[in-house]
């Protein structure tokens, strides 16, 4: 069973930054929720939409649920932003994308 942290969405800043250091360490701010994660992919909801991080040996180093900060380590191969679909399509769209 995967541990999914509960973020305090009322205190998360409206800013969102991604800092990639040496392609193997990453800090992401403005995180609202971690939708899915494993050693090859993280799907993260940020204040500016969904962010997919793909690579190898990915894992969370640090999570601050009060401020919405997530630190990842592992080899990063790509970062992809996706707009949030409206209304009830959210779960089905993510479900289709993850297949």
matplotlib code that plots the C-alpha trace (Angstrom):
import matplotlib.pyplot as plt

x = [0.0, 1.4, 1.5, -0.3, 0.3, -2.7, -1.8, -3.3, -4.8, -6.0, -2.4, -0.6, 0.8, -0.5, 3.0, 4.4, 8.1, 10.1, 13.8, 15.8, 19.3, 21.7, 18.7, 18.5, 17.1, 13.9, 11.9, 8.3, 6.3, 2.6, 1.7, -2.0, -2.0, 0.0, -2.4, -0.1, 3.5, 5.9, 9.6, 9.0, 6.4, 4.8, 1.5, 1.2, -1.6, -0.1, -1.8, -1.1, -2.3, -1.1, 2.6, 3.9, 7.5, 8.9, 12.2, 13.9, 14.3, 12.1, 11.2, 10.1, 12.8, 10.8, 7.1, 5.8, 2.0, 1.6, 3.4, 2.9, 6.6, 7.7, 11.3, 12.1, 15.2, 16.1, 16.8, 14.4, 13.7, 10.8, 8.4, 5.0, 2.3, -1.3, -4.3, -7.0, -10.1, -13.4, -16.0, -16.5, -14.1, -11.1, -10.9, -11.8, -9.2, -6.5, -7.5, -7.3, -3.9, -2.4, -3.3]
y = [0.0, 3.4, 6.2, 9.3, 12.4, 14.6, 18.2, 21.2, 22.8, 25.9, 26.9, 26.0, 29.0, 29.9, 29.9, 26.9, 26.3, 23.3, 23.2, 20.4, 19.8, 17.6, 15.7, 13.6, 15.9, 17.9, 20.3, 21.1, 23.8, 24.5, 20.8, 20.2, 16.4, 13.4, 11.4, 8.5, 7.5, 4.6, 4.3, 5.3, 8.0, 10.7, 12.4, 15.5, 18.0, 21.5, 24.9, 25.3, 21.9, 18.4, 17.6, 14.2, 13.4, 10.2, 8.5, 5.7, 4.9, 7.9, 8.3, 11.1, 12.5, 15.0, 16.1, 19.2, 19.0, 22.4, 24.4, 22.0, 21.2, 17.9, 16.8, 13.9, 11.9, 9.6, 9.9, 12.3, 11.6, 14.0, 16.5, 17.0, 19.5, 18.8, 21.1, 20.1, 19.0, 20.5, 18.9, 15.2, 14.3, 14.5, 11.0, 9.2, 11.3, 10.5, 6.9, 6.7, 8.5, 6.2, 3.0]
z = [0.0, -1.0, 1.5, 0.1, 2.2, 3.0, 2.0, 3.9, 0.8, 2.6, 3.5, 0.2, -1.6, -5.0, -6.4, -8.1, -8.8, -10.0, -9.3, -10.9, -9.7, -11.7, -13.2, -10.0, -7.3, -7.6, -5.4, -6.3, -4.6, -4.8, -4.6, -3.8, -4.0, -5.2, -7.4, -8.2, -7.6, -8.1, -8.9, -12.5, -12.4, -10.1, -11.1, -9.0, -8.8, -8.4, -8.1, -11.9, -13.1, -13.2, -13.5, -14.5, -13.6, -15.2, -14.8, -12.9, -9.2, -8.3, -4.6, -2.2, -0.1, 1.8, 1.9, 3.7, 3.7, 5.3, 2.5, -0.4, -0.9, -2.3, -2.8, -5.2, -5.9, -8.8, -12.5, -14.1, -17.8, -18.4, -17.0, -18.6, -17.6, -18.3, -17.9, -15.4, -17.2, -16.0, -13.8, -13.5, -16.2, -13.8, -12.5, -15.8, -17.7, -15.2, -15.2, -18.9, -19.0, -16.4, -18.3]

ax = plt.figure().add_subplot(projection="3d")
ax.plot(x, y, z, "-o")
ax.set_aspect("equal")
plt.show()
